[in-house]
Amino acid sequence: MKLSLQKILLILTLLLMPSFSAKAQDGSLDEIIRFEGFNFGFTGNGARARGMGNAFLAVSDDITGVAWNPAGLYKIESPVLGLSFGSLRPRGSSSSDKLDLSGASPVFERISRDHAGTFGSLSSVNFVAPIRVKGHPFVASASYTRVSDEYQFSNIEFDEIAIFAIFNEVGVLIDQDTVIASVGVISELEGGINAVNFGFGTRLSGNLALGFSLNIYGGAVQRHTNFLITGDNIPVNNFQNGFLESNIFSADSSSFGGFNFTIGLKHDGERFDAGLVIKTPFSLSQKSLNFSSNIIKINDVVSLTDTTITIDLLTKYEIPVIVGFGIGYNVSDSWLLALDAEYRHFSTQQIKIRQSITLVPGADNIEEFVILSEEQWQWSNVFIVRAGTEYLNETGIGTIPFRAGIGYVPVPTPDTDINGVRSTAVSYEFSLGTGIHWEQIKLDLAYNYSTLSIESRGFAAQSKNKNHFLTASFTGYF
């Protein structure tokens, strides 16, 4: 009896890999499902806002305002330049159940792996300047903003039963054989989504201001995945069984594109301030390239190597309208309290994956998309609540701010148990901030700590994130 190498490859690689990530967009639905559970934060940046727990929709009166509520820009009276740097330190762990089928009965063993790493990047660059258009005062702003940091880590192990058809030398089916394949997957993704914002704020009448901005999204993420698939006692030829090992490395690189608009209103009262922000819905495109290599060994001897490069993969995420409302209360000239609420109706939005593309010379290309069904994927609606405070302490060396904030931040990526029951995954966030301000220069620091636990359907896998984020901002007034 002998088992063809092609059947080994078919069972131990092609049938196992789509469980995690598809490598093409020209086959059946199982082969083309290719998307990530991004958080899609779409918030502004800056150490002051982060130190206040991102409760900034009713405040938004500094250089980062165009990314929060552009209506708040109107209070800036001179040209301002600022930049921020952020550092993400993901911590926590991921775990899953390893299923051992080699014995008389299935045995589950919990395995765990710690998250690690430090990822730093420029998180915002801002320029604001007052202008006049036909005698009416405006405050214009251009900025680069990191709106979402993405980090995912998974470590999964399980066993797969494969049934082989066995043929004789002339191709006649003579028997079946069962092999247990052990599968281990370690996958890590990091990157983020950025926005370039162009906007303005102006006073409408009295204490009411209007703001508007155009937000152009970009950014990139990279995922590296290692698959190790092994099977023992596989019939290699008529005389012996062998140990098979398939080692697969996959590298995915994705870039984003899309745009929407922000409309903001702000009312400044004697003690109370209020802000309303509406961000229009849009389609966020994710264009990807995948590189994968596979080395197959039988009895530690290399039998086959294969390299595949897939380009022009396209996924479109429908991002819903985002509505936010904030209030601020000035306890005194030095003490500010702020509260934000934000709603995003993700549950009715679709994820579209390009299945095929036909090039038409001299005309628009023909694209065919499939839409993920609710059984395959469904986002959760998001209702976010954030609260923060700021106290300004006047000292002989300058003004020292003290800030703190908390946040209840559900994410659209659902928490799905092994039975397929979905629930909303929630991130809890805590922040502290300080700095020192002089007349023309402000230095600010913020520390954010967030927790998020997400369970993945199918492998009893769970990721427990405990992320630390540091932000340092510089603001200079001309």
C-alpha positions as CSV (number, residue, x, y, z in Angstrom):
1,M,0.0,0.0,0.0
2,K,1.1,3.5,-0.6
3,L,-0.2,7.0,0.0
4,S,0.5,9.7,-2.7
5,L,2.3,12.8,-1.6
6,Q,-0.3,14.9,-3.3
7,K,-3.0,13.6,-1.0
8,I,-0.8,14.3,2.1
9,L,-0.4,17.9,0.9
10,L,-4.1,18.2,0.2
11,I,-5.2,17.0,3.6
12,L,-2.5,18.5,5.8
13,T,-2.2,21.9,4.2
14,L,-4.9,23.0,1.9
15,L,-7.8,21.7,4.0
16,L,-6.3,23.0,7.3
17,M,-5.1,26.5,6.3
18,P,-8.5,28.0,5.4
19,S,-9.6,27.6,9.0
20,F,-7.4,30.6,9.8
21,S,-6.8,32.7,6.7
22,A,-7.5,32.4,3.0
23,K,-4.8,32.7,0.5
24,A,-6.7,33.5,-2.7
25,Q,-9.7,35.3,-3.9
26,D,-10.8,33.2,-6.8
27,G,-12.3,30.1,-5.3
28,S,-15.1,28.9,-3.1
29,L,-16.3,31.1,-0.2
30,D,-14.3,29.1,2.4
31,E,-11.2,29.9,0.3
32,I,-11.8,33.6,0.0
33,I,-12.8,34.6,3.5
34,R,-10.1,37.1,4.3
35,F,-10.6,39.8,6.9
36,E,-9.5,40.9,10.3
37,G,-11.4,41.8,13.4
38,F,-10.1,45.4,13.6
39,N,-11.3,47.6,16.4
40,F,-11.8,50.7,14.2
41,G,-11.4,53.3,16.9
42,F,-11.6,56.4,14.7
43,T,-10.7,58.7,17.6
44,G,-8.4,61.7,17.7
45,N,-5.0,61.8,19.4
46,G,-2.8,64.0,21.6
47,A,-1.5,63.6,25.1
48,R,-4.1,66.1,26.6
49,A,-7.1,64.2,25.2
50,R,-5.6,60.8,26.0
51,G,-4.8,61.9,29.6
52,M,-8.5,62.9,30.0
53,G,-9.6,59.4,28.9
54,N,-10.5,60.7,25.4
55,A,-13.5,62.6,26.8
56,F,-12.8,65.5,24.4
57,L,-15.8,66.1,22.2
58,A,-17.1,69.1,24.2
59,V,-13.5,70.4,24.9
60,S,-11.7,70.1,21.6
61,D,-10.1,73.6,22.0
62,D,-6.5,72.8,21.3
63,I,-4.4,71.9,18.3
64,T,-5.8,68.3,18.0
65,G,-9.4,69.6,17.8
66,V,-9.9,68.9,14.0
67,A,-9.8,65.1,14.7
68,W,-12.2,65.4,17.7
69,N,-14.7,68.2,17.1
70,P,-13.5,70.8,14.6
71,A,-16.0,73.3,15.9
72,G,-13.7,73.8,18.9
73,L,-10.9,75.2,16.7
74,Y,-12.5,78.7,16.6
75,K,-11.1,79.5,20.1
76,I,-7.5,79.3,18.9
77,E,-6.2,82.9,18.3
78,S,-2.7,82.4,16.9
79,P,-0.8,80.0,14.6
80,V,0.1,76.8,16.5
81,L,2.3,73.8,15.6
82,G,2.3,70.5,17.4
83,L,3.3,66.9,17.2
84,S,2.9,63.7,19.3
85,F,4.7,60.4,19.6
86,G,3.0,57.2,20.9
87,S,4.4,53.9,22.1
88,L,2.2,50.8,22.4
89,R,3.3,48.0,24.8
90,P,0.9,45.0,24.3
91,R,0.8,42.7,27.3
92,G,-1.5,39.9,28.5
93,S,-1.9,36.4,27.0
94,S,-3.7,34.2,24.5
95,S,-4.8,30.7,25.2
96,S,-6.6,27.8,23.6
97,D,-7.6,24.2,24.2
98,K,-5.3,21.6,22.6
99,L,-7.3,18.6,21.6
100,D,-5.4,15.3,21.9
101,L,-7.1,12.5,19.9
102,S,-4.3,9.9,20.1
103,G,-5.7,8.1,23.1
104,A,-8.8,6.1,23.7
105,S,-10.8,9.2,24.4
106,P,-10.3,12.9,23.6
107,V,-8.2,14.9,26.1
108,F,-8.2,18.7,26.4
109,E,-5.1,20.6,27.6
110,R,-5.1,24.4,28.1
111,I,-2.1,26.1,26.5
112,S,-1.1,29.8,26.9
113,R,1.4,32.2,25.5
114,D,2.2,35.7,26.7
115,H,1.9,38.8,24.6
116,A,5.1,41.0,24.2
117,G,6.6,43.7,22.2
118,T,6.9,47.5,21.9
119,F,5.7,49.5,18.9
120,G,6.3,53.2,18.6
121,S,5.1,55.7,16.0
122,L,4.4,59.3,15.3
123,S,0.8,59.6,16.4
124,S,-0.1,63.2,15.3
125,V,1.3,66.3,13.5
126,N,-1.0,69.3,13.7
127,F,-1.0,72.9,12.3
128,V,-3.6,75.5,13.1
129,A,-3.9,79.1,11.9
130,P,-6.6,81.8,12.0
131,I,-7.7,83.1,8.6
132,R,-10.4,85.4,7.3
133,V,-12.7,84.7,4.3
134,K,-14.6,87.7,3.0
135,G,-14.1,89.3,6.4
136,H,-15.5,86.3,8.4
137,P,-13.0,84.7,10.8
138,F,-12.2,81.0,10.5
139,V,-9.6,78.8,12.1
140,A,-8.1,76.3,9.6
141,S,-6.3,73.1,10.5
142,A,-4.3,70.4,8.8
143,S,-3.2,67.3,10.6
144,Y,-2.0,63.8,10.5
145,T,-3.6,61.6,13.1
146,R,-3.2,58.0,14.2
147,V,-6.8,57.0,14.7
148,S,-6.5,53.3,15.5
149,D,-3.7,51.1,16.8
150,E,-4.1,47.4,16.0
151,Y,-2.5,44.5,17.8
152,Q,-3.6,40.9,17.7
153,F,-1.9,37.7,18.9
154,S,-3.0,34.1,18.8
155,N,-1.6,30.8,19.8
156,I,-3.7,27.8,18.8
157,E,-3.1,24.0,18.9
158,F,-5.4,21.2,18.0
159,D,-5.6,17.8,16.4
160,E,-7.2,17.0,13.1
161,I,-8.4,13.5,11.9
162,A,-7.7,12.9,8.2
163,I,-9.1,9.9,6.3
164,F,-6.9,8.8,3.4
165,A,-8.0,6.8,0.3
166,I,-5.3,4.2,-0.4
167,F,-4.7,3.0,-3.9
168,N,-2.5,0.2,-5.3
169,E,0.2,0.5,-8.0
170,V,-2.4,0.6,-10.8
171,G,-4.6,3.2,-9.1
172,V,-7.3,0.9,-7.7
173,L,-8.9,1.8,-4.4
174,I,-8.0,-0.9,-1.9
175,D,-8.4,0.6,1.6
176,Q,-8.8,3.7,3.8
177,D,-6.4,4.9,6.5
178,T,-6.9,7.4,9.3
179,V,-4.1,9.7,10.4
180,I,-4.1,12.2,13.3
181,A,-2.5,15.5,12.3
182,S,-1.3,17.9,15.0
183,V,-1.7,21.6,14.1
184,G,0.0,24.5,15.8
185,V,-0.5,28.1,14.8
186,I,1.2,31.3,16.1
187,S,0.0,34.5,14.5
188,E,0.8,38.2,15.3
189,L,-0.6,41.4,13.7
190,E,0.5,44.9,14.4
191,G,0.0,48.3,12.7
192,G,-2.7,50.9,12.6
193,I,-5.0,53.2,10.7
194,N,-4.1,56.9,10.1
195,A,-6.0,59.9,8.9
196,V,-5.0,63.2,7.2
197,N,-7.5,65.8,8.3
198,F,-8.3,69.2,6.7
199,G,-10.9,71.3,8.5
200,F,-12.0,74.6,10.0
201,G,-14.0,76.0,12.9
202,T,-15.9,79.2,13.0
203,R,-18.4,81.0,15.3
204,L,-22.0,81.0,14.0
205,S,-23.5,83.3,16.5
206,G,-23.1,84.0,20.2
207,N,-21.6,81.0,21.9
208,L,-22.4,78.5,19.1
209,A,-19.6,77.3,16.8
210,L,-19.6,75.1,13.7
211,G,-16.8,72.9,12.4
212,F,-16.2,70.7,9.4
213,S,-13.4,68.4,8.3
214,L,-12.4,66.1,5.5
215,N,-10.8,62.8,6.8
216,I,-8.6,60.8,4.4
217,Y,-7.7,57.4,5.8
218,G,-4.6,55.3,5.2
219,G,-2.2,53.2,7.2
220,A,-1.0,49.6,7.1
221,V,-0.9,46.4,9.1
222,Q,1.3,43.4,8.9
223,R,0.5,39.8,10.0
224,H,3.1,37.0,10.4
225,T,1.8,33.5,10.9
226,N,3.6,30.2,11.4
227,F,1.8,26.9,10.9
228,L,3.3,23.6,12.0
229,I,1.4,20.5,10.9
230,T,2.7,17.1,11.8
231,G,1.4,13.6,11.3
232,D,3.0,10.3,12.4
233,N,2.7,6.7,11.2
234,I,1.7,7.8,7.7
235,P,2.1,5.1,5.0
236,V,4.7,6.5,2.7
237,N,5.2,3.5,0.4
238,N,4.5,-0.2,0.4
239,F,7.1,-1.0,3.0
240,Q,7.2,1.7,5.6
241,N,5.3,4.4,7.4
242,G,6.7,7.8,8.0
243,F,6.6,11.0,10.0
244,L,5.4,14.0,8.0
245,E,6.0,17.6,8.8
246,S,4.6,20.7,7.0
247,N,6.1,24.0,8.1
248,I,4.2,27.0,6.6
249,F,5.2,30.6,7.0
250,S,2.7,33.3,5.9
251,A,3.3,37.1,5.7
252,D,0.4,39.4,4.9
253,S,0.8,43.2,4.3
254,S,-2.3,45.3,4.1
255,S,-2.9,49.0,3.4
256,F,-6.1,51.0,3.9
257,G,-7.9,53.7,2.0
258,G,-11.1,55.7,2.3
259,F,-12.5,59.1,3.3
260,N,-15.4,60.7,5.2
261,F,-16.5,64.0,6.7
262,T,-16.9,65.3,10.2
263,I,-19.5,67.9,11.1
264,G,-19.3,69.4,14.6
265,L,-21.2,71.8,16.7
266,K,-20.0,73.3,20.0
267,H,-21.7,75.6,22.5
268,D,-19.7,77.4,25.2
269,G,-21.6,78.4,28.3
270,E,-20.6,80.2,31.4
271,R,-20.0,76.9,33.2
272,F,-21.3,74.2,30.8
273,D,-20.0,73.3,27.4
274,A,-21.6,70.9,24.9
275,G,-20.4,69.3,21.7
276,L,-22.1,67.3,19.0
277,V,-20.1,65.4,16.3
278,I,-21.3,63.4,13.3
279,K,-19.0,61.4,11.2
280,T,-20.4,60.3,7.9
281,P,-20.5,56.6,6.8
282,F,-18.0,55.4,4.3
283,S,-16.3,52.3,2.8
284,L,-12.9,51.5,4.1
285,S,-10.8,49.4,1.6
286,Q,-8.1,47.0,2.7
287,K,-5.8,46.0,-0.1
288,S,-3.5,43.1,0.8
289,L,-0.6,41.1,-0.5
290,N,0.3,37.6,0.8
291,F,3.5,35.7,0.7
292,S,3.6,32.1,1.9
293,S,6.2,29.3,1.8
294,N,5.7,25.7,2.6
295,I,8.5,23.1,3.4
296,I,7.3,19.5,3.7
297,K,9.5,16.8,5.2
298,I,9.0,13.0,5.4
299,N,11.2,11.4,8.0
300,D,13.2,14.6,8.2
301,V,14.0,14.6,4.5
302,V,12.7,17.6,2.5
303,S,10.2,16.2,-0.1
304,L,8.7,19.5,-1.4
305,T,9.1,23.2,-1.1
306,D,6.5,25.7,-2.4
307,T,6.3,29.5,-2.5
308,T,3.1,31.4,-3.3
309,I,2.6,35.2,-3.7
310,T,-0.9,36.5,-4.0
311,I,-1.5,40.1,-4.8
312,D,-4.5,42.5,-5.3
313,L,-6.6,41.0,-2.5
314,L,-9.4,43.4,-1.6
315,T,-11.8,43.6,1.4
316,K,-14.3,46.5,1.9
317,Y,-15.6,47.3,5.3
318,E,-18.8,49.4,5.6
319,I,-18.2,51.9,8.4
320,P,-21.4,53.3,9.8
321,V,-22.3,56.8,10.8
322,I,-20.7,57.8,14.1
323,V,-22.6,60.1,16.4
324,G,-21.0,61.5,19.5
325,F,-22.1,63.9,22.2
326,G,-20.1,65.5,24.9
327,I,-20.5,67.9,27.9
328,G,-18.0,69.8,29.9
329,Y,-18.4,71.4,33.3
330,N,-16.0,74.1,34.5
331,V,-15.9,73.7,38.2
332,S,-13.6,76.6,38.4
333,D,-11.2,78.4,36.0
334,S,-8.6,75.6,36.8
335,W,-10.8,72.5,37.0
336,L,-12.6,70.9,34.1
337,L,-14.9,67.8,34.1
338,A,-15.9,66.1,30.8
339,L,-18.2,63.3,29.7
340,D,-18.6,61.8,26.2
341,A,-21.1,59.3,24.7
342,E,-20.7,57.9,21.2
343,Y,-22.8,55.4,19.2
344,R,-21.8,53.4,16.1
345,H,-24.4,51.1,14.5
346,F,-22.0,48.4,13.2
347,S,-24.4,45.4,13.3
348,T,-26.1,46.2,10.0
349,Q,-22.8,47.0,8.1
350,Q,-21.4,44.5,5.6
351,I,-18.0,43.1,4.8
352,K,-17.4,42.6,1.1
353,I,-14.6,40.5,-0.3
354,R,-13.6,40.6,-3.9
355,Q,-14.0,37.2,-5.4
356,S,-12.8,38.0,-9.0
357,I,-11.8,40.8,-11.2
358,T,-12.0,41.0,-15.0
359,L,-9.8,43.4,-16.8
360,V,-11.6,45.3,-19.6
361,P,-9.4,47.3,-21.9
362,G,-10.7,50.8,-22.4
363,A,-13.4,50.4,-19.8
364,D,-14.0,49.9,-16.1
365,N,-12.9,46.6,-14.8
366,I,-15.6,44.1,-13.7
367,E,-15.4,43.1,-10.0
368,E,-17.4,40.5,-8.3
369,F,-17.8,40.6,-4.5
370,V,-19.2,38.2,-1.9
371,I,-20.8,39.5,1.3
372,L,-20.2,37.7,4.5
373,S,-23.4,36.4,6.0
374,E,-24.4,36.8,9.7
375,E,-23.4,33.1,10.3
376,Q,-19.9,33.9,9.1
377,W,-19.4,37.3,10.7
378,Q,-21.4,40.0,12.3
379,W,-20.2,43.1,14.1
380,S,-21.5,44.3,17.4
381,N,-23.1,47.7,17.8
382,V,-20.9,50.1,19.9
383,F,-22.0,52.5,22.6
384,I,-19.0,54.2,24.2
385,V,-18.9,56.2,27.4
386,R,-15.8,58.2,28.4
387,A,-15.2,60.5,31.4
388,G,-12.2,62.7,32.2
389,T,-10.9,65.6,34.2
390,E,-8.2,68.2,34.1
391,Y,-6.8,70.4,36.9
392,L,-4.3,73.2,36.1
393,N,-1.9,74.0,38.9
394,E,-0.2,77.4,38.6
395,T,3.4,77.2,39.9
396,G,6.5,79.4,39.8
397,I,8.0,77.3,37.0
398,G,4.9,77.1,34.9
399,T,1.4,75.6,34.8
400,I,1.4,71.9,35.6
401,P,-1.8,70.0,34.5
402,F,-3.1,66.9,36.2
403,R,-5.4,64.7,34.2
404,A,-7.3,61.4,34.7
405,G,-9.9,59.5,32.8
406,I,-11.9,56.2,32.4
407,G,-13.7,54.6,29.5
408,Y,-16.2,51.9,28.8
409,V,-15.4,51.1,25.2
410,P,-17.1,48.2,23.4
411,V,-15.5,47.1,20.2
412,P,-17.3,45.9,17.0
413,T,-15.3,42.6,16.9
414,P,-17.7,40.2,18.6
415,D,-16.9,37.8,21.4
416,T,-18.0,34.4,20.1
417,D,-18.0,31.2,22.3
418,I,-17.4,27.7,21.0
419,N,-21.1,27.2,20.4
420,G,-21.2,30.3,18.1
421,V,-23.1,32.5,20.6
422,R,-22.1,36.1,20.1
423,S,-21.8,38.8,22.7
424,T,-20.2,42.3,22.8
425,A,-16.5,42.5,23.7
426,V,-15.7,45.5,25.9
427,S,-12.5,47.3,26.5
428,Y,-12.1,49.1,29.8
429,E,-9.7,52.0,29.7
430,F,-7.9,54.1,32.4
431,S,-5.6,57.1,31.9
432,L,-3.4,59.6,33.7
433,G,-1.7,62.7,32.3
434,T,0.5,65.6,33.3
435,G,3.0,68.0,31.7
436,I,4.2,71.6,32.0
437,H,3.0,74.7,30.1
438,W,4.7,77.9,29.5
439,E,3.4,80.9,27.5
440,Q,4.5,79.7,24.1
441,I,5.4,76.0,24.7
442,K,3.4,73.1,26.1
443,L,4.7,69.7,26.9
444,D,2.2,67.0,27.8
445,L,2.5,63.3,28.8
446,A,-0.3,60.7,29.0
447,Y,-0.4,57.0,30.1
448,N,-3.3,54.8,29.0
449,Y,-4.1,51.3,30.2
450,S,-6.7,49.2,28.6
451,T,-8.0,45.6,29.0
452,L,-9.9,43.6,26.4
453,S,-10.8,39.9,26.4
454,I,-12.1,38.2,23.2
455,E,-13.0,34.6,22.8
456,S,-12.8,33.1,19.3
457,R,-15.3,30.5,18.0
458,G,-14.1,27.1,17.0
459,F,-10.9,26.6,19.0
460,A,-11.9,27.7,22.5
461,A,-9.3,30.4,22.0
462,Q,-9.2,33.5,24.1
463,S,-7.1,36.6,23.9
464,K,-6.6,38.7,27.1
465,N,-5.1,42.0,26.2
466,K,-3.6,44.4,28.8
467,N,-2.2,47.2,26.7
468,H,0.0,50.1,27.9
469,F,0.2,53.2,25.8
470,L,2.4,56.2,26.3
471,T,1.9,59.6,24.5
472,A,4.2,62.6,24.5
473,S,3.0,65.9,22.9
474,F,4.8,69.1,22.0
475,T,2.8,72.3,21.2
476,G,4.4,75.6,20.1
477,Y,2.6,78.9,19.7
478,F,3.8,81.5,17.2
